[in-house]
Amino acid sequence: MRVGFIGVGMMGKGMAANLQKAGHDLVVYDLSRSAAEPFLAKGAVWANSPKEVGAQSEIVFTSLPVPADVEQVALGANEGMRPDTAFFDMSTNSVATVRKINAAFAEKNLYMLDSPVSGGPSGAASGRMAIWVGGDEQMFKRHKSVLDAMGDQAAYIGPIGAGTIAKLVHNCTSAVLGAALAEVFTMGVKAGVDPVDLWAAVRQGATGRVRTFDRLGDRFLQGKHDPADFALRLLHKDVGLAVGLGREVGVPMRLANMVYEELTEAMNRGWSARNSTVGQLLQVERAGIEPLAADPERP
């Protein structure tokens, strides 16, 4: 296909390169023409504006820094795009901006799909990258082969905004876990354990042996916290001991103390004998959503 690509920076250059390798003809635009030179040298066409990209392409991709950039570029590109053309934004965007752009595109019989990616620059370059797509499902299916040229895990998530929501959940999880890991590891190191020995040890524990999101399926998504395989009262005791050790060695443990308070609240609900995950129900209540009860057989 004749593919338009806007933004060939840290992430975009790897994706654009893989599109060229797959045999697609590129129309490229970037604020820095020098960033596009490697693609132009291999036959890509330079466009002087997002509108020119839209006018010359059968499909358009963007990879840009912030939501305001995406909005400006998208509303420029759609001035040149032909009806029934798809625009995939690969940036990490805001849900409100994605839906605003989608509404503007729909007025012109154009399709905006939010398609944030996960894999970092190395994943963008190697093609080992997740692409989470929200928007019109038929457009996703029509262009899946193009997405597959850029990532090995291109998946349709749901209506417009769904891909962005998945990306924000993923990245916020990463940030929170990073802070939590730094907190507990500094406690462990200051308490007297060699950092590498500590790391090697905990990687072999129950939490260390599973992928980040694996455990959500068995308990949280099903709303199933009985019978217990590790009771709440035991986790409450363990976290209490950990934050106590932190106080002894003088390590601030803000997140761990918040979790201890959460577990204490769950204990005060009379849930001590239920599974240690039962405290998650408190957040479900605060979020104002229905109790989760996913079908365990659903893939």
Disulfide bonds with the S-S distance in Angstrom:
none
